[in-house]
Amino acid sequence: MAPAPFWDALPGAAREALRRTGAPAVIRPGAFLTREHTRASQVFVLRAGAVKVWADRDGDIAILDVLGPGDLVGELEAADGGVRHANVEALTRVEALVLPADRFRGVLDAHPGSAWAVAAVLAERLRDANELRVAHFPDDAERRLAGRLLRLAARFGTPLKEDDADGVAAPDDAVRIEVPVTQQDLGRWAGMGRRKVAQLLASDPLGGGLTVARGTITVRSVAALRRLAGGDDPG
């Protein structure tokens, strides 16, 4: 079962405190919320839209995550005052609450139960970091890609009422993901090249359960995707 987003995991009083303390912001597609190697100063609570978190290591791009409504950006740097470890770039129009790091910490201090919501975020980041470290070891590439697609479905999927191809009723767990994630993005996220992603998306059983178009991914069965992911947590 996917953990609740940061916002949903917060106690109600902490959510209200963040609403009062944070400033609403709108970020256009392609703009950066944070850039790696810069000094931390702000925390973002995403309210709408999607962002990708990525790092550049000597010209090699690694995507660390794709975040959406309810997620938190900048929690690591808020905790230790360090420099940004990654770029966070808006994939779509993004709405967010923005707080200086010290005010964010003040809200947490005033509402101790909220620390568990931050701890859940940090635990998820640690799992992702461990998976990224071993991504280049021989394993099941299909499983890794299915796990990333499952995460997108959990965060951005909306129920699909009918199959666009033939107009018949779609399965109960069919979803549409309308986030502009490219095959290259998926590869950089799952630790493989774009050609490998294209190969997997064109083959059964993964490709048979998906339709990938420009800016839209249709998953015909989330349950089938979960089986392919080997029980990966969709995050």
Sequence and secondary structure as in RCSB ss.txt:
>XXXX:A:sequence
MAPAPFWDALPGAAREALRRTGAPAVIRPGAFLTREHTRASQVFVLRAGAVKVWADRDGDIAILDVLGPGDLVGE
LEAADGGVRHANVEALTRVEALVLPADRFRGVLDAHPGSAWAVAAVLAERLRDANELRVAHFPDDAERRLAGRLL
RLAARFGTPLKEDDADGVAAPDDAVRIEVPVTQQDLGRWAGMGRRKVAQLLASDPLGGGLTVARGTITVRSVAAL
RRLAGGDDPG
>XXXX:A:secstr
     HHHHS HHHHHHHHHHSEEEEE TT EEE TTSB  EEEEEEES EEEEEEETTEEEEEEEE TT EESH
HHHHH  B  SEEEESS EEEEEEEHHHHHHHHHH GGGHHHHHHHHHHHHHHHHHHHHTTSSS HHHHHHHHHH
HHHHHHEEE  B TTT  B  TT EEE     HHHHHHHHTS HHHHHHHHTSTTTGGGEEEETTEEEES HHHH
HHHTTT    
